[in-house]
Amino acid sequence: RLTALGFEAPARNAFSAQGLITATDLWSLSKDDIDRMIQHLQTEVRNMPLDPNNPRPVFPFLAVKRLKAFYHWIVYTVARGQNLQPGPPLRRA
């Protein structure tokens, strides 16, 4: 799902290393936690050595906004007592 939100492989791997793997993992966070996680990951990226064989993760502004929107969709879905099935809202027309 992170691919559909606009994150490339290095960023997806960085999220995975932080334990963000499923929609339930995202639901377990707060809005502030998401902001802190992005800030933490961006700080880690700044400290990474430049290596053309190991590209640095990039966290595009719009991808982060979509991640936050996805978070709100998850919270809304759980509050309504529905199962988390994130596929349909992310499909492109």
N, C-alpha and C positions, 0 to 999 in steps of 0.2 A: 504493500500500500504506500510505503514511503516513496517509491518510484513514481506512482501516480500523483503524489503531492509535489514532485519536482526535485527530489533529492537524488543525487548520483551515488554510485557505489561507495566511494570513500565516506560520504556523510552517513549512508545507511549503516556501514560498518561501525562508525563512531557511535551512532545511536544504539546499535546492538551491544557494543562494549559497555554501554551504560545500563544495559538491562531492558532497553525499550525494544521489545520484540513483537508483542501482540497488542491488540486494541485494549485488552484488559490491563496491560502494563501502562499504557497511556492513561487509562481511566484512573489508575491508582495515584496519579500525580495531581497537583493543583495547577492553576494557571501560573502562579508564581514559580512553582517547581519547573515548569516548561521554560520560562524565561531564564531561570538560573541555570538550567541544563544547557541551553543554547549558549549563554555567556561562558559557562565552564568549557564547553567544547571549543568555542572560538578562542579562548585563552590557550587551550591545549594546542590548537592549530598554529597559533603564533609562535609557540615554542618548538614546533617540529622543524627538523632540518629540511632544507630543500633537497628533494630527491626525485628526479624525473621518473624513476621506476616505482615510486610510491607517492602518488599525488595526494596533496593535502585535501581534506574534506572542505567543502564549501556549503554554506548554509544560506541560500538565496532568500531575500526578504519575502518574496511572494510564497515560496515553499514553506517558510516558517509561518506565515499567515494562514496558509492552507492547513498546516499541522494544527494550529490553534482552532481553526474552524472544525476540523475533524474531531478534536478533543471535545468541543462543545456539542457536536452531534452525538458523540459517545455518551456524554453525561446526560443529554436529553433522552436518548434511547434507553439507558439504564433506568432513569427516573420514571419512564413510562412502563417499566417492567418488561421491556422487549429484550430478546436475545440480540447480542452484538453480531450483526451480519453486515460488515462495512462495504461489501461489494457494490450493491446497486447505486448508492449516492456518488460513487467515484467513477462510474462508467461514463464515457464520453458519448455524446449524441452523434 
